[in-house]
Amino acid sequence: MLLSSTSNDLNLKTHLSILQDSSERFAHSAAFKIPSTESTSSGIPRWDTITFKQFHDDVELCARHWARQLNVRGGVPPKSVVGLWIGGYTYSDVLHIYGISKAGYVPQLFSLRLPNPTVIYELLQKAGAKALVCDEGTLSSIAGQATDSPVPIFTATSLSNIELSSGSLLHEINDSYLTSEEQPINPSDCAFVFHTSGSTSGSPKLVPCNYRWLDAVARKASQLCVPIGRNGQDVSTWIGSMCHIGQTTMLICLMQYGTCIVQPRRFPYPADELAAMVEHCNVNRIWQFSAFFSALLRTARQNPRFIRVLAGLDEVTTCGMALSKEDQDFAYKSGVNLQEIFGSTELGGSTLVSIGGEDPNTRRHLRPLSGLAYEFRPVHTSMDEDDLELDNAGHQSTNHLLEFVVSKDSGDCPDISLRNPEDGDFHTGDLFIEVGPGRYIFVGRDDDWIKTENSLRCDTKSIEDNARAMCGSLISDCIVVGTGRPSPVLFIENPATDVEVSKLKKDIWRKIRPFHKRRYVHESITSAEMIIVVPVGSLPRTASKGNIRRKTVEEDFRAQLDKLYGVSNFS
């Protein structure tokens, strides 16, 4: 159960107070552009405009719908946690999340990338949830297991269906059923429940986000989201699912400046979709996970017209992980105005930002956002230097490593359940080296986690340990790779010399498959094809301890991995 204290604070910024304010300040400006149904029939892409005033009114209508469904008809008490298992990529998804919040409930957000409903049901129980809302696609996929749910399941119906009952909603559900921005807010009350992007012991951890945390994240907007568009309004695009913190906090930050967000017709959007959004929606600034932007750069290398599209943007901000030096050099050389953000789920997505500028030696250096209690503490790591990205910092020794730590006094310090029990601070495990006063370079992590394509995390050690435990003599040693990829690959060193590789891969997959059924798609070995068998002793190892070098394996087998993932490379 999620508990709270008793102090009040009327000045906290929340997603709903920001929406209220934006609907008044930018009433007739575009808040969203969503794909038009006419696009498919005409062949010419079109987007319909949703103004901030309409967005506000649609949220209120959805709130009345959910107050009736959950409170009046369902008997779910206000302030209860309500799970939402939806895609998170559409305007309708935003309305359901904000509407349930406006109706006085705490949204617990699940991604469709959690394929096993058993894990969802366990997380609902851990959060003390009283209901689950699913879109129709999810309902059909769990039809055989819906009765196992520990809470009642409701359907996330379309906005058009809700609009058909607007008359009765306005008559039956008065304002007393909805939260008001004038009501006192308890800083320790829970606003949202997210989940860590990687699993431990077969299940993600809860990431409860209270209003103190939400206020601190919202105030980061002044350092990241001030408009730079020529006409005074920035136009950007979706970065990911609203079921993850990145898109949720980006919307909260961008709303404060009246930025318009364009919903792509496909996600992740390819080069032609971005070009269409630039042409038809006047997109001028994008936030993009590095792996997805790297894919756009691959297209740009063979398409001069698309290079001009990227160079014409006022700014491209990458996040999740660092772009490769090769990609960065090409982008800068092509005139792309790059910015890099470093962050994590637990801290609201953004903690450090690149300093930029013209100097190629310093523009990638990161500086921490101001107004927060961040520290860089000396740390002695057990990691081999070969496993860290010390090349980024001029081959400095691990003796100079600093761990990025968020003080318990920082507004964006996450829930106490995620903090270090000894000092009460949040230890990120992210390692840096200071390269100048207040300037840092990220060099890796003091653990075995990697970040996949959309910057979600994967615990490689748990996959490796399970493979060793389940496969016994079939495995001499193993390593999991997949940084910046959709899902991981398991490299196996097999001791036999006359083995039939295809049969061995199937045998290994059969033994490890039960372990992966409970994991996110992005952290699962999804088939036997994602297992690569090599001779014993052939994988690169560190000189000091003889550990397999994960980063070097990814580099040495890059062509094979690209082929496995269907990636085309252009010089």
C-alpha positions as CSV (number, residue, x, y, z in Angstrom):
1,M,0.0,0.0,0.0
2,L,1.2,3.5,-0.8
3,L,1.1,5.7,2.3
4,S,1.3,9.5,2.7
5,S,1.9,12.2,5.3
6,T,-0.3,15.1,6.3
7,S,1.3,18.4,5.2
8,N,-0.4,20.6,2.6
9,D,1.0,22.7,-0.2
10,L,-1.0,24.8,-2.6
11,N,1.9,25.8,-4.8
12,L,2.9,22.4,-6.3
13,K,2.8,22.0,-10.0
14,T,0.9,19.0,-11.2
15,H,0.0,17.6,-14.6
16,L,-3.6,18.8,-14.0
17,S,-2.8,22.2,-12.7
18,I,-0.4,22.7,-15.7
19,L,-3.2,21.6,-18.1
20,Q,-5.6,24.0,-16.5
21,D,-3.2,26.9,-16.8
22,S,-2.2,26.0,-20.4
23,S,-5.9,25.8,-21.4
24,E,-6.3,29.4,-20.3
25,R,-2.9,30.8,-21.6
26,F,-2.9,28.9,-24.9
27,A,-6.6,28.2,-25.3
28,H,-6.7,28.2,-29.1
29,S,-3.2,27.0,-29.8
30,A,-2.6,23.5,-30.9
31,A,-1.8,21.1,-28.1
32,F,-1.8,17.9,-30.3
33,K,-1.9,17.0,-33.9
34,I,-3.3,13.5,-34.4
35,P,-3.5,11.5,-37.6
36,S,-6.6,12.2,-39.6
37,T,-8.8,9.4,-40.8
38,E,-8.8,11.1,-44.2
39,S,-5.1,10.4,-44.6
40,T,-5.7,6.8,-45.4
41,S,-8.4,7.5,-48.0
42,S,-6.7,10.4,-49.8
43,G,-3.1,9.1,-49.6
44,I,-1.9,12.5,-48.5
45,P,-0.9,12.6,-44.8
46,R,-3.1,14.8,-42.7
47,W,-3.3,15.6,-39.0
48,D,-6.2,17.0,-37.1
49,T,-5.6,19.8,-34.5
50,I,-6.6,19.5,-30.8
51,T,-6.3,22.8,-29.0
52,F,-5.3,23.2,-25.4
53,K,-8.9,24.2,-24.6
54,Q,-10.3,21.1,-26.3
55,F,-7.7,18.9,-24.6
56,H,-8.8,20.3,-21.2
57,D,-12.5,19.7,-22.0
58,D,-11.8,16.2,-23.3
59,V,-10.0,15.3,-20.1
60,E,-12.9,16.6,-18.0
61,L,-15.4,14.6,-20.1
62,C,-13.2,11.5,-19.7
63,A,-13.0,12.2,-15.9
64,R,-16.8,12.2,-15.7
65,H,-16.9,8.9,-17.6
66,W,-14.4,7.3,-15.2
67,A,-16.1,8.7,-12.1
68,R,-19.3,7.0,-13.2
69,Q,-17.6,3.8,-14.2
70,L,-15.3,3.4,-11.3
71,N,-17.0,5.3,-8.5
72,V,-20.7,5.3,-9.1
73,R,-21.1,1.9,-10.8
74,G,-17.9,0.1,-9.8
75,G,-17.8,1.1,-6.2
76,V,-14.1,1.9,-6.4
77,P,-13.2,4.4,-3.6
78,P,-11.6,7.7,-4.7
79,K,-7.8,8.0,-4.2
80,S,-7.5,4.3,-5.0
81,V,-4.8,3.1,-7.3
82,V,-6.2,2.1,-10.7
83,G,-4.1,0.2,-13.2
84,L,-4.0,1.1,-16.9
85,W,-2.7,-1.5,-19.3
86,I,-2.8,0.4,-22.6
87,G,-0.5,1.3,-25.5
88,G,0.2,4.9,-24.4
89,Y,0.9,6.1,-28.0
90,T,-2.3,7.9,-28.8
91,Y,-4.3,11.0,-27.8
92,S,-7.0,8.8,-26.4
93,D,-4.5,7.1,-24.1
94,V,-3.5,10.5,-22.7
95,L,-7.2,11.3,-22.1
96,H,-7.8,8.1,-20.1
97,I,-4.7,8.6,-18.0
98,Y,-5.5,12.2,-17.2
99,G,-9.2,11.5,-16.9
100,I,-8.7,8.8,-14.3
101,S,-6.4,11.2,-12.4
102,K,-9.0,14.0,-12.6
103,A,-11.6,11.6,-11.3
104,G,-9.6,11.3,-8.1
105,Y,-7.6,8.1,-8.7
106,V,-3.9,7.2,-8.9
107,P,-3.0,5.8,-12.3
108,Q,-0.7,2.8,-12.2
109,L,0.7,2.6,-15.8
110,F,1.6,-0.6,-17.6
111,S,3.2,-1.1,-21.0
112,L,2.1,-3.5,-23.6
113,R,5.6,-4.8,-23.5
114,L,4.7,-6.8,-20.4
115,P,3.3,-9.9,-22.2
116,N,2.4,-11.9,-19.1
117,P,-0.8,-10.9,-17.2
118,T,0.4,-12.8,-14.2
119,V,3.1,-10.2,-13.6
120,I,0.6,-7.4,-14.1
121,Y,-1.7,-9.0,-11.5
122,E,1.1,-9.3,-9.0
123,L,2.1,-5.6,-9.5
124,L,-1.5,-4.5,-9.1
125,Q,-1.6,-6.3,-5.7
126,K,1.7,-4.8,-4.6
127,A,0.4,-1.3,-5.3
128,G,-2.9,-2.0,-3.6
129,A,-4.8,-1.3,-6.8
130,K,-8.6,-1.6,-6.8
131,A,-9.3,-1.8,-10.6
132,L,-7.6,-2.4,-14.0
133,V,-8.4,-0.5,-17.2
134,C,-7.4,-2.2,-20.5
135,D,-7.8,-1.3,-24.1
136,E,-9.6,-3.7,-26.4
137,G,-6.3,-5.1,-27.8
138,T,-5.1,-6.0,-24.4
139,L,-8.4,-7.5,-23.4
140,S,-8.4,-9.8,-26.4
141,S,-4.8,-10.9,-25.7
142,I,-5.6,-11.9,-22.1
143,A,-9.1,-13.2,-22.7
144,G,-8.3,-16.6,-21.3
145,Q,-6.7,-15.2,-18.1
146,A,-8.9,-12.2,-17.4
147,T,-10.8,-14.1,-14.7
148,D,-7.5,-14.5,-12.8
149,S,-7.3,-10.7,-12.2
150,P,-7.4,-9.8,-8.5
151,V,-9.4,-6.7,-9.4
152,P,-12.3,-5.9,-11.7
153,I,-11.4,-5.0,-15.3
154,F,-12.8,-2.1,-17.2
155,T,-12.6,-1.3,-20.9
156,A,-10.9,1.9,-22.1
157,T,-13.5,2.9,-24.6
158,S,-13.0,5.4,-27.4
159,L,-13.5,9.1,-27.0
160,S,-16.2,9.0,-29.7
161,N,-18.2,6.5,-27.6
162,I,-17.8,8.7,-24.5
163,E,-18.9,11.7,-26.4
164,L,-22.2,9.9,-27.3
165,S,-23.0,9.8,-23.6
166,S,-21.8,13.3,-22.8
167,G,-25.4,14.5,-22.0
168,S,-26.0,11.9,-19.4
169,L,-22.5,12.3,-18.0
170,L,-23.0,16.0,-17.4
171,H,-26.4,15.3,-15.8
172,E,-25.3,12.4,-13.5
173,I,-21.7,13.4,-12.6
174,N,-21.4,16.8,-11.1
175,D,-18.1,18.6,-10.3
176,S,-18.0,17.1,-6.8
177,Y,-16.9,13.9,-8.3
178,L,-13.8,15.5,-9.9
179,T,-10.6,16.9,-8.3
180,S,-10.2,20.6,-8.3
181,E,-7.0,22.6,-8.7
182,E,-8.0,24.7,-5.7
183,Q,-8.0,21.7,-3.4
184,P,-4.9,21.4,-1.1
185,I,-2.3,18.9,-2.3
186,N,-0.4,16.7,0.1
187,P,3.3,16.6,-1.3
188,S,3.6,13.0,-0.1
189,D,0.4,11.7,-1.8
190,C,1.0,9.4,-4.7
191,A,0.3,10.9,-8.1
192,F,1.3,8.1,-10.4
193,V,2.8,4.6,-10.1
194,F,5.3,3.6,-12.8
195,H,7.6,0.6,-12.9
196,T,11.3,0.1,-13.3
197,S,12.2,-0.6,-17.0
198,G,14.1,-3.8,-16.0
199,S,13.0,-6.8,-13.9
200,T,14.6,-8.2,-10.8
201,S,13.6,-11.6,-9.5
202,G,11.2,-11.9,-12.4
203,S,9.2,-8.7,-11.8
204,P,9.7,-5.0,-12.2
205,K,9.8,-2.8,-9.1
206,L,7.1,-0.2,-8.4
207,V,8.1,3.4,-8.9
208,P,5.6,5.5,-6.8
209,C,5.7,9.2,-7.8
210,N,4.4,11.6,-5.2
211,Y,3.4,15.3,-5.8
212,R,6.7,16.6,-4.4
213,W,8.6,14.6,-7.0
214,L,6.1,15.6,-9.8
215,D,6.6,19.3,-8.9
216,A,10.4,19.0,-9.1
217,V,10.2,17.3,-12.5
218,A,7.8,19.9,-13.9
219,R,10.1,22.7,-12.8
220,K,12.9,21.2,-14.9
221,A,11.1,22.5,-17.9
222,S,12.6,26.0,-17.6
223,Q,16.1,24.4,-18.3
224,L,15.0,22.1,-21.1
225,C,11.8,23.2,-22.9
226,V,11.9,27.0,-23.4
227,P,10.6,27.5,-27.0
228,I,13.1,28.2,-29.7
229,G,10.8,28.1,-32.7
230,R,10.7,31.1,-35.0
231,N,6.9,31.7,-34.6
232,G,7.0,31.4,-30.8
233,Q,5.5,27.9,-30.6
234,D,7.6,24.8,-30.7
235,V,6.1,21.7,-32.5
236,S,7.6,18.4,-31.4
237,T,6.7,14.7,-31.6
238,W,5.9,11.8,-29.3
239,I,9.0,10.3,-27.7
240,G,7.5,7.0,-26.4
241,S,4.6,5.5,-24.5
242,M,2.7,7.5,-21.9
243,C,3.0,4.3,-19.8
244,H,6.7,5.2,-19.3
245,I,8.0,8.2,-17.5
246,G,9.8,9.8,-20.5
247,Q,6.7,10.7,-22.5
248,T,4.7,11.5,-19.4
249,T,7.2,14.0,-18.0
250,M,7.9,15.4,-21.5
251,L,4.2,16.3,-21.9
252,I,4.1,17.9,-18.4
253,C,7.1,20.0,-19.3
254,L,6.1,21.0,-22.8
255,M,2.6,21.9,-21.8
256,Q,3.9,24.8,-19.7
257,Y,5.2,26.5,-22.9
258,G,2.3,25.8,-25.2
259,T,4.3,23.3,-27.3
260,C,2.3,21.2,-29.8
261,I,3.0,17.5,-29.9
262,V,2.4,15.6,-33.1
263,Q,1.3,11.9,-32.9
264,P,3.2,9.9,-35.5
265,R,1.2,7.4,-37.7
266,R,3.9,4.8,-36.9
267,F,6.1,4.3,-34.0
268,P,9.1,4.4,-33.8
269,Y,8.6,6.7,-36.8
270,P,10.9,6.2,-39.9
271,A,12.5,9.0,-41.9
272,D,9.6,9.5,-44.3
273,E,7.2,9.9,-41.4
274,L,9.4,12.6,-39.8
275,A,9.7,14.4,-43.1
276,A,5.9,14.3,-43.4
277,M,5.5,15.7,-39.9
278,V,8.0,18.5,-40.7
279,E,6.2,19.3,-43.9
280,H,2.6,19.1,-42.8
281,C,2.8,19.9,-39.1
282,N,5.8,22.2,-38.9
283,V,7.7,20.1,-36.5
284,N,10.8,22.1,-35.6
285,R,12.2,20.3,-32.5
286,I,12.4,16.6,-31.6
287,W,13.3,14.6,-28.5
288,Q,14.4,11.1,-29.6
289,F,15.9,8.0,-28.0
290,S,19.4,7.7,-29.4
291,A,18.9,4.3,-30.9
292,F,15.9,5.6,-32.9
293,F,17.8,8.7,-34.0
294,S,20.7,6.5,-35.1
295,A,18.3,4.7,-37.4
296,L,17.3,8.1,-38.9
297,L,21.0,8.9,-39.4
298,R,21.4,5.7,-41.3
299,T,18.8,6.9,-43.8
300,A,20.3,10.3,-43.9
301,R,23.7,8.9,-45.0
302,Q,22.1,7.7,-48.3
303,N,19.5,10.4,-48.7
304,P,20.8,14.0,-49.0
305,R,17.2,15.4,-49.0
306,F,16.6,13.8,-45.6
307,I,19.9,15.3,-44.3
308,R,18.4,18.7,-45.0
309,V,15.3,17.8,-43.1
310,L,17.3,17.0,-40.0
311,A,19.6,20.0,-40.4
312,G,16.5,22.2,-40.8
313,L,15.3,21.3,-37.3
314,D,15.9,24.0,-34.6
315,E,17.1,21.2,-32.2
316,V,17.4,17.5,-31.9
317,T,17.7,16.2,-28.3
318,T,18.8,12.6,-27.8
319,C,18.4,10.7,-24.6
320,G,18.5,7.2,-23.1
321,M,22.1,6.5,-24.1
322,A,24.9,8.4,-25.8
323,L,25.0,8.5,-29.6
324,S,28.1,6.7,-31.0
325,K,31.0,9.0,-31.9
326,E,30.5,8.0,-35.5
327,D,26.8,9.2,-35.5
328,Q,27.7,12.4,-33.6
329,D,30.4,13.3,-36.0
330,F,28.2,12.8,-39.0
331,A,25.3,14.7,-37.5
332,Y,27.4,17.7,-36.5
333,K,29.2,17.7,-39.9
334,S,25.7,17.7,-41.6
335,G,24.6,20.7,-39.6
336,V,22.3,19.0,-37.2
337,N,21.9,21.0,-33.9
338,L,22.3,18.2,-31.3
339,Q,21.7,18.2,-27.6
340,E,22.1,15.2,-25.3
341,I,20.2,14.5,-22.1
342,F,21.1,12.0,-19.4
343,G,18.5,10.7,-17.0
344,S,16.6,7.7,-15.6
345,T,13.1,6.5,-14.9
346,E,13.3,7.1,-11.2
347,L,14.4,10.7,-11.6
348,G,11.8,11.8,-14.2
349,G,13.9,11.3,-17.3
350,S,16.3,14.3,-17.1
351,T,19.2,15.1,-14.8
352,L,22.1,16.3,-16.9
353,V,22.3,18.1,-20.2
354,S,25.2,18.6,-22.7
355,I,26.8,22.0,-22.8
356,G,26.8,22.2,-26.6
357,G,28.8,24.8,-28.5
358,E,31.2,24.6,-31.4
359,D,34.1,22.9,-29.7
360,P,34.1,19.2,-30.7
361,N,36.2,18.4,-27.6
362,T,33.7,19.7,-25.1
363,R,30.2,19.9,-26.6
364,R,29.3,16.4,-25.3
365,H,30.3,17.3,-21.8
366,L,27.3,17.1,-19.4
367,R,26.3,19.5,-16.7
368,P,23.8,18.8,-14.0
369,L,20.5,20.6,-13.9
370,S,20.4,23.4,-11.3
371,G,18.1,23.7,-8.3
372,L,18.4,20.1,-7.3
373,A,20.6,18.3,-4.8
374,Y,22.9,16.2,-7.0
375,E,26.3,14.8,-5.9
376,F,29.2,13.0,-7.6
377,R,30.8,10.8,-5.0
378,P,34.1,9.0,-5.4
379,V,33.6,5.3,-5.8
380,H,35.9,2.2,-6.2
381,T,34.3,-0.2,-8.7
382,S,34.8,-3.9,-9.1
383,M,34.4,-3.4,-12.9
384,D,37.3,-3.9,-15.2
385,E,38.5,-0.8,-17.0
386,D,37.8,-2.6,-20.3
387,D,34.1,-2.7,-19.4
388,L,33.9,1.0,-18.9
389,E,33.8,3.7,-21.6
390,L,37.0,5.4,-20.4
391,D,37.9,6.3,-24.0
392,N,35.3,9.0,-23.7
393,A,37.3,10.6,-20.9
394,G,40.8,10.5,-22.2
395,H,41.7,7.0,-20.8
396,Q,41.5,8.2,-17.2
397,S,41.9,5.6,-14.5
398,T,39.0,4.1,-12.6
399,N,40.6,5.7,-9.5
400,H,38.8,8.9,-10.6
401,L,35.4,7.5,-11.0
402,L,32.4,9.3,-9.5
403,E,28.9,7.8,-8.8
404,F,26.0,10.1,-9.6
405,V,23.9,10.2,-6.3
406,V,20.7,12.1,-5.7
407,S,20.3,13.4,-2.2
408,K,17.2,12.7,-0.2
409,D,16.8,16.5,0.0
410,S,16.4,16.7,-3.8
411,G,12.9,17.3,-5.0
412,D,13.2,14.6,-7.6
413,C,14.7,11.9,-5.2
414,P,12.4,8.9,-5.8
415,D,10.3,7.0,-3.3
416,I,12.0,5.8,-0.1
417,S,11.5,2.2,-1.2
418,L,14.1,2.9,-4.0
419,R,16.7,4.7,-1.9
420,N,19.8,3.4,-0.2
421,P,18.7,2.2,3.2
422,E,22.0,3.3,4.8
423,D,22.1,7.0,3.9
424,G,18.6,7.5,2.5
425,D,19.9,8.9,-0.8
426,F,19.3,7.4,-4.3
427,H,22.4,5.8,-5.7
428,T,22.0,5.6,-9.5
429,G,24.9,3.3,-10.2
430,D,25.9,5.6,-13.1
431,L,29.6,6.3,-13.2
432,F,31.2,9.6,-14.4
433,I,34.5,11.3,-14.6
434,E,34.8,15.1,-14.0
435,V,36.6,16.6,-17.0
436,G,36.3,20.3,-15.9
437,P,34.6,22.3,-13.2
438,G,31.0,21.1,-13.1
439,R,31.4,19.1,-16.4
440,Y,31.2,15.4,-16.6
441,I,31.3,12.4,-19.0
442,F,29.4,9.2,-18.5
443,V,31.6,6.1,-18.6
444,G,29.3,3.2,-17.7
445,R,27.6,1.5,-14.8
446,D,28.8,-0.3,-11.7
447,D,26.6,-3.3,-12.5
448,D,25.5,-5.7,-15.3
449,W,22.6,-3.7,-16.6
450,I,22.4,-2.4,-20.2
451,K,20.0,-0.1,-22.0
452,T,18.1,-1.4,-25.0
453,E,16.7,0.4,-28.0
454,N,14.2,2.6,-26.3
455,S,16.4,3.1,-23.3
456,L,14.7,0.5,-21.1
457,R,17.0,-1.5,-18.9
458,C,18.0,-5.1,-19.0
459,D,19.7,-7.1,-16.3
460,T,22.1,-9.2,-18.3
461,K,23.5,-11.0,-15.2
462,S,20.2,-12.6,-14.4
463,I,19.9,-14.0,-17.9
464,E,23.4,-15.3,-17.8
465,D,23.0,-16.9,-14.4
466,N,19.8,-18.6,-15.5
467,A,21.4,-19.9,-18.7
468,R,24.3,-21.4,-16.7
469,A,22.0,-22.9,-14.1
470,M,19.6,-24.4,-16.6
471,C,21.9,-25.5,-19.3
472,G,24.8,-27.1,-17.4
473,S,27.3,-28.9,-19.6
474,L,25.8,-27.3,-22.8
475,I,27.5,-24.0,-21.8
476,S,31.2,-23.3,-21.1
477,D,30.6,-19.6,-20.6
478,C,28.1,-17.0,-21.8
479,I,27.5,-13.3,-22.2
480,V,24.4,-11.2,-23.0
481,V,24.7,-8.2,-25.3
482,G,22.1,-5.8,-26.8
483,T,22.9,-2.2,-26.0
484,G,20.7,0.0,-28.2
485,R,19.0,-3.1,-29.7
486,P,15.3,-4.1,-29.5
487,S,16.1,-7.1,-27.2
488,P,19.1,-9.0,-26.0
489,V,21.2,-11.7,-27.6
490,L,22.8,-14.6,-25.7
491,F,26.3,-15.6,-26.8
492,I,27.2,-19.2,-25.8
493,E,30.7,-20.7,-25.7
494,N,30.0,-24.4,-26.2
495,P,32.6,-27.0,-25.2
496,A,31.6,-29.6,-27.9
497,T,33.4,-29.7,-31.2
498,D,30.9,-31.7,-33.2
499,V,27.7,-30.1,-32.1
500,E,24.8,-29.4,-34.4
501,V,24.3,-25.7,-33.8
502,S,20.6,-25.4,-34.7
503,K,19.7,-28.3,-32.3
504,L,21.9,-26.9,-29.5
505,K,20.2,-23.5,-29.8
506,K,16.8,-25.1,-29.6
507,D,17.8,-27.1,-26.6
508,I,19.1,-24.1,-24.8
509,W,16.0,-22.0,-25.7
510,R,13.7,-24.8,-24.4
511,K,15.5,-24.8,-21.0
512,I,15.6,-21.1,-20.5
513,R,12.2,-20.2,-22.0
514,P,10.2,-20.4,-18.7
515,F,12.5,-17.8,-17.1
516,H,11.8,-15.4,-20.0
517,K,8.1,-15.8,-20.1
518,R,7.8,-13.4,-17.1
519,R,10.1,-10.7,-18.4
520,Y,9.6,-7.6,-20.5
521,V,10.0,-8.2,-24.2
522,H,13.0,-5.8,-24.3
523,E,14.8,-7.9,-21.7
524,S,13.9,-11.4,-23.0
525,I,15.7,-13.9,-25.2
526,T,12.7,-14.0,-27.6
527,S,13.6,-17.1,-29.6
528,A,16.3,-19.6,-30.4
529,E,17.5,-17.3,-33.2
530,M,18.6,-14.8,-30.5
531,I,21.2,-17.4,-29.3
532,I,24.6,-17.3,-30.9
533,V,27.0,-20.3,-30.5
534,V,30.8,-19.8,-30.7
535,P,33.8,-22.0,-29.8
536,V,35.2,-22.1,-26.3
537,G,37.6,-19.3,-25.6
538,S,36.8,-17.3,-28.7
539,L,35.0,-14.4,-27.1
540,P,37.3,-11.4,-26.1
541,R,38.3,-11.2,-22.5
542,T,39.8,-8.7,-20.1
543,A,43.5,-9.1,-19.4
544,S,43.2,-8.7,-15.7
545,K,40.4,-11.0,-14.7
546,G,39.6,-12.9,-17.8
547,N,36.0,-11.8,-17.9
548,I,34.2,-11.7,-21.3
549,R,34.2,-8.1,-22.5
550,R,30.6,-7.2,-23.3
551,K,31.3,-4.0,-25.2
552,T,34.0,-5.6,-27.4
553,V,31.7,-8.6,-28.2
554,E,29.1,-6.1,-29.4
555,E,31.7,-4.4,-31.6
556,D,33.4,-7.6,-32.9
557,F,30.0,-9.2,-33.8
558,R,28.3,-6.0,-35.0
559,A,27.8,-7.1,-38.6
560,Q,26.2,-10.4,-37.4
561,L,24.0,-8.6,-34.9
562,D,22.9,-6.0,-37.5
563,K,21.9,-8.9,-39.8
564,L,20.0,-10.6,-36.9
565,Y,18.1,-7.4,-36.2
566,G,17.5,-6.6,-39.9
567,V,19.6,-3.4,-39.7
568,S,21.0,-1.9,-43.0
569,N,24.3,-0.1,-42.8
570,F,25.5,2.6,-45.1
571,S,28.9,4.1,-45.2
